[in-house]
Amino acid sequence: MDIYVYFNPISRLILHFLLLLFLASSCLNNSSVVVESCMEEERRALLSFKQDLIDPSGKLSSWAGHECCQWTGISCNNRTGHVATVDLRNTYPDTTSKWNTTEYEESCLWGKLINPSLLGLKHLSYLDLSSNDFQGIHIPKFIGELTSLRYLNFSSIRYLNSVAGEIPSSLGNLSNLNYLDLGSSYSSLSSKNLNWLSHLSSLKYLNLGGVNLSSTGVSWLHEVNMLPSLLELHLSSCKIGENQLPLSMPTINFTSLLVLDMSWNSINFSYPKWIFNLTSLTKVDLSWNSVSGPFLDEFVRLKSLEHLDLRRVGLKGQFPKFSGNLCRLKSLSLAWSQIDGGIEEFLSGFSNCSFNRMESLDLYDCGLVGKLPSSLGMLRSLQHLDLSNNSFWGSIPEFIISNLSSSLKTLDLRDNIFNCSIPQSLGKLSQLVSLDLSYNSWEGNLTQAHFINLTKLESFAVSTAQPVPIIFNLIDYEWIPPFKLHHIEMHNCRVGPGFPVWLQSQTELVWVSLTNAGISGPIPEEWVSKISSQIQWLDLSSNQISGKLPFRFNSFPNLESIVLSHNQFDGTIPSSICSIQSLYELALNNNQLSGEFPKEWSLWSGIDIVDVSNNNMSGNIPSSMGIPSSLGILKTDNNHFSGEIPSALQNCSFLERLYLGGNKFTGSIPSWIGSKLSTFTVLQLQSNSLSGHIPHHLCSLPSLQILDLSHNRFSGTIPNCLNKLTSLISSSYGGWDYFGDFEVITVTVKGRASEYLENNARLLTIIDFSHNDLEGEIPEEISSLVQLATLNLSINQLSGNIPSRIGNLHLLETLDLSQNQLSGQIPQSLASLTFLSHLNLSCNNLTGRIPSGNQLQTLDDSSIYEGNPSLCGFPLSNCTEDGGNMHQTHEADDEKLGLYTSAVLGFIIGFWSVCGTLILKKSWRYAYFKFFDHIKEKVALAIALKVARLKARQ
């Protein structure tokens, strides 16, 4: 029997609704299912990709088993289970204070190949391999086949080039891409054209920082203009030249752009007008270019602007009146500009803002002069203020301190001429993290009140140029500051005597520089032990610290620089100092250290600077010193070292400055100097017992600026190849690299020993062969050293003439050829040396007239020429018409007259004393003639007998 169920229309409608509701519920339940296991094909693709990677940190250790969606850096689509994300970014922090190259390299993924197995990830939308090290490989062309990609990041940090070469045009196939980052500070990537870029119409973020775009002409801008969705454009350090930036464009398609970064290029331009049509811009960075045109007037039009960076673009002029148009501005950097008229008028514009947002103001080296304007206090949100390297004077206004007490985090006033006392109200800046008051002319004291509320302070620097130092005047000797410093720098401040308790309480220090701080006594070992694990820089120079070097140096894993010079340390250098693998600078000069160098030099891997000059050290320089090839500067002068110059130093392929003077070294100059090692800029071997000839291979030092071989026993002739010393010939050479005034160089200039800090010494050009046994002539080739400033060949046995072209040395300031055997005339060209201020030609055999000239006329000391009897002219006596010495001619005439007079008088006296007597005395006359007659008869008889004998023999 059939059963027929009847549903009326309303019931049918309800039934259909319930059915649809059930089906929808089923679909929703299915869609919410989380697929936990990845596809087997994609798992194998990831494992193949891993095989070509080196993973020192074990980042990929979780890449095992079947659940690849749970592997480190891998994310899958929750619905389909396909791998959607590969995020293997190296997250090592790129910060200056915490950077450690070794740690960074250990955190990297390494490899010389990106395996094409990634093509098996067909649904991959996110690929980030940034900040790793792929050894400069090319970006694989197959990346362009991953068409689902929306995010691609191959960027590098620091000096590393993870990828290099030409950017493949296949990237243009990634039409879904929203984010592309290929940027690096020192990229080796390049692109001859960016035609592929215009196909990425969905792109919102583009970073080609460091990519060489110099070959793209102006086309790069036209391709970028085809990206209507672009929000951020980063083209820093792309070598974009002055002809690659059009000043105008007919149409602009990327009007939504928020961020424009074209810093560090070679652009020499007026502001392109199209930039100011991008009214949505919130950040503009054109720093480190060269700009001409209005100062800031055009930027006032960008009312949405929040960040403006125009550092080092050469801006000149006055601040514009903006009447509130820049109220959104949060950061402004105009460092290295030339601002006329001060900043008061610009600051007054913020008075029209209902709420000004300025958080960072950088006016470093802007030529600002005068008192610090109180109107800075109107910027109540200001967190970072840099007014360093200007000419502000007076003191810090109380209005600024009181208004910024709850916001200011960084205050940099270094390198000004503030000349009042430091206000105690600075202690109210409760948010302050960094305070730099160094290199001013502060007066007075620092007390506990200056630091009372600085609980967040991490960096503090202060110094004064006044002859009276700043005094740390603490009422409570046991006072413990409310902060924990990471960085302390105090110069010419009286912190001592001794190490105060407040300083010993600072146990988180990374950078310590306390020079001329009046500290005496030994260094507290407990304090050193507490800071040893993190300290990177330790400078306690120019104090009265005594005792032995107290450190267990093997407990300093991060220490890079030890500067303990100009103290009273004694004893030996402990061998444990060589266990500091991170050390690159060791300065122990001007102490009372003795003993030998430690033999464990080979433990150092990166040492660059070693200075133990002016101590009492002795013995030979160990051969292990040549094992760390990184050594660049070695100063051992004024000690008691002996033996020969060690051949092991030839392994120091970066050795640039070698100071061995004032010791007891013997032997000759080794042949490896110049033949195997040619990097020297300074070679000082003076005041030793070195002998032999001056070798010709010294001429193979193209960068040599200072060559001092004085006070030795060198013999032979001066090499005639000195004209191969390129740095003394070419004006293009600008001195050696300057790293700071840590290095003091003692040289003999203008007849006396002088000390030069490195910043000045790097420009000195000196050849000093004085106090040796050199002979022969001065080679004419020496006249080619047109960059030479000091030439000293005194106290030798040189002969011949002074080179005729000596006047070619137009920069010469000191010339000393005294106490030789030079002859001939002084060359007339010597008068053309307009910088000559010290001249000594004494004690030679020079003749003739002294040349006259503007500069020589100022050298009016006659001792310059003394000991040359045949010289004449200013400042000696006048010359005769033929160039002879008039004084000497008169003396010769007087001598001849005396001779003639004596002869005549002698003749007269002799004649009349004989003949006059015979005339006057008759008996004498008879006796005289009788005597002659008797003699005549004897002579005649003797002749007759002689003739008779000769005839008889015949």
Secondary structure as GFF3:
##gff-version 3
##sequence-region A 1 954
A	DSSP	alpha_helix	9	31	.	.	.	ID=ss1
A	DSSP	alpha_helix	40	51	.	.	.	ID=ss2
A	DSSP	three_ten_helix	68	70	.	.	.	ID=ss3
A	DSSP	beta_strand	74	76	.	.	.	ID=ss4
A	DSSP	beta_strand	83	87	.	.	.	ID=ss5
A	DSSP	alpha_helix	101	107	.	.	.	ID=ss6
A	DSSP	three_ten_helix	116	120	.	.	.	ID=ss7
A	DSSP	beta_strand	126	128	.	.	.	ID=ss8
A	DSSP	beta_strand	137	138	.	.	.	ID=ss9
A	DSSP	three_ten_helix	141	145	.	.	.	ID=ss10
A	DSSP	beta_strand	151	153	.	.	.	ID=ss11
A	DSSP	beta_strand	163	166	.	.	.	ID=ss12
A	DSSP	three_ten_helix	169	173	.	.	.	ID=ss13
A	DSSP	beta_strand	179	181	.	.	.	ID=ss14
A	DSSP	beta_strand	188	190	.	.	.	ID=ss15
A	DSSP	three_ten_helix	195	199	.	.	.	ID=ss16
A	DSSP	beta_strand	205	207	.	.	.	ID=ss17
A	DSSP	alpha_helix	219	224	.	.	.	ID=ss18
A	DSSP	beta_strand	232	234	.	.	.	ID=ss19
A	DSSP	three_ten_helix	242	244	.	.	.	ID=ss20
A	DSSP	beta_strand	259	261	.	.	.	ID=ss21
A	DSSP	beta_strand	268	270	.	.	.	ID=ss22
A	DSSP	three_ten_helix	273	277	.	.	.	ID=ss23
A	DSSP	beta_strand	283	285	.	.	.	ID=ss24
A	DSSP	beta_strand	290	292	.	.	.	ID=ss25
A	DSSP	three_ten_helix	297	301	.	.	.	ID=ss26
A	DSSP	beta_strand	307	309	.	.	.	ID=ss27
A	DSSP	beta_strand	316	317	.	.	.	ID=ss28
A	DSSP	beta_strand	331	333	.	.	.	ID=ss29
A	DSSP	beta_strand	338	339	.	.	.	ID=ss30
A	DSSP	alpha_helix	344	348	.	.	.	ID=ss31
A	DSSP	three_ten_helix	349	352	.	.	.	ID=ss32
A	DSSP	beta_strand	360	362	.	.	.	ID=ss33
A	DSSP	beta_strand	369	371	.	.	.	ID=ss34
A	DSSP	three_ten_helix	374	378	.	.	.	ID=ss35
A	DSSP	beta_strand	384	386	.	.	.	ID=ss36
A	DSSP	beta_strand	391	393	.	.	.	ID=ss37
A	DSSP	alpha_helix	398	403	.	.	.	ID=ss38
A	DSSP	beta_strand	410	412	.	.	.	ID=ss39
A	DSSP	three_ten_helix	424	428	.	.	.	ID=ss40
A	DSSP	beta_strand	434	440	.	.	.	ID=ss41
A	DSSP	beta_strand	445	446	.	.	.	ID=ss42
A	DSSP	three_ten_helix	448	451	.	.	.	ID=ss43
A	DSSP	beta_strand	459	464	.	.	.	ID=ss44
A	DSSP	beta_strand	470	472	.	.	.	ID=ss45
A	DSSP	beta_strand	487	491	.	.	.	ID=ss46
A	DSSP	beta_strand	493	494	.	.	.	ID=ss47
A	DSSP	alpha_helix	501	504	.	.	.	ID=ss48
A	DSSP	beta_strand	511	515	.	.	.	ID=ss49
A	DSSP	beta_strand	520	521	.	.	.	ID=ss50
A	DSSP	alpha_helix	525	531	.	.	.	ID=ss51
A	DSSP	beta_strand	537	539	.	.	.	ID=ss52
A	DSSP	beta_strand	544	548	.	.	.	ID=ss53
A	DSSP	three_ten_helix	553	555	.	.	.	ID=ss54
A	DSSP	beta_strand	561	563	.	.	.	ID=ss55
A	DSSP	beta_strand	568	571	.	.	.	ID=ss56
A	DSSP	three_ten_helix	575	579	.	.	.	ID=ss57
A	DSSP	beta_strand	585	587	.	.	.	ID=ss58
A	DSSP	beta_strand	592	595	.	.	.	ID=ss59
A	DSSP	three_ten_helix	600	603	.	.	.	ID=ss60
A	DSSP	beta_strand	609	611	.	.	.	ID=ss61
A	DSSP	beta_strand	616	619	.	.	.	ID=ss62
A	DSSP	three_ten_helix	623	626	.	.	.	ID=ss63
A	DSSP	beta_strand	633	635	.	.	.	ID=ss64
A	DSSP	beta_strand	640	643	.	.	.	ID=ss65
A	DSSP	three_ten_helix	647	651	.	.	.	ID=ss66
A	DSSP	beta_strand	657	659	.	.	.	ID=ss67
A	DSSP	beta_strand	664	667	.	.	.	ID=ss68
A	DSSP	alpha_helix	672	675	.	.	.	ID=ss69
A	DSSP	beta_strand	682	684	.	.	.	ID=ss70
A	DSSP	beta_strand	689	693	.	.	.	ID=ss71
A	DSSP	three_ten_helix	696	700	.	.	.	ID=ss72
A	DSSP	beta_strand	706	708	.	.	.	ID=ss73
A	DSSP	beta_strand	713	716	.	.	.	ID=ss74
A	DSSP	three_ten_helix	722	724	.	.	.	ID=ss75
A	DSSP	three_ten_helix	726	728	.	.	.	ID=ss76
A	DSSP	beta_strand	744	749	.	.	.	ID=ss77
A	DSSP	beta_strand	752	757	.	.	.	ID=ss78
A	DSSP	alpha_helix	758	761	.	.	.	ID=ss79
A	DSSP	beta_strand	766	768	.	.	.	ID=ss80
A	DSSP	beta_strand	773	777	.	.	.	ID=ss81
A	DSSP	three_ten_helix	780	784	.	.	.	ID=ss82
A	DSSP	beta_strand	790	792	.	.	.	ID=ss83
A	DSSP	beta_strand	797	800	.	.	.	ID=ss84
A	DSSP	three_ten_helix	806	808	.	.	.	ID=ss85
A	DSSP	beta_strand	814	816	.	.	.	ID=ss86
A	DSSP	beta_strand	821	825	.	.	.	ID=ss87
A	DSSP	three_ten_helix	828	832	.	.	.	ID=ss88
A	DSSP	beta_strand	838	840	.	.	.	ID=ss89
A	DSSP	beta_strand	845	849	.	.	.	ID=ss90
A	DSSP	alpha_helix	854	858	.	.	.	ID=ss91
A	DSSP	three_ten_helix	862	864	.	.	.	ID=ss92
A	DSSP	beta_strand	870	872	.	.	.	ID=ss93
A	DSSP	alpha_helix	886	920	.	.	.	ID=ss94
A	DSSP	alpha_helix	922	953	.	.	.	ID=ss95
###
